[in-house]
């Protein structure tokens, strides 16, 4: 699959929130993206 239309800023923000220990759902809702997108950043970032 792969990440489409991912900006560096959004990628960094997802990684920052993951490092804070926030959940996939919380991050996805806050940034307006899917949980799958957050998972891909977590797993491949």
Secondary structure, 3 states (H helix, E strand, C coil): CCCCCCCHHHHHHHHHHHHCCCCHHHHHHHHCCCHHHHHHHHHHC
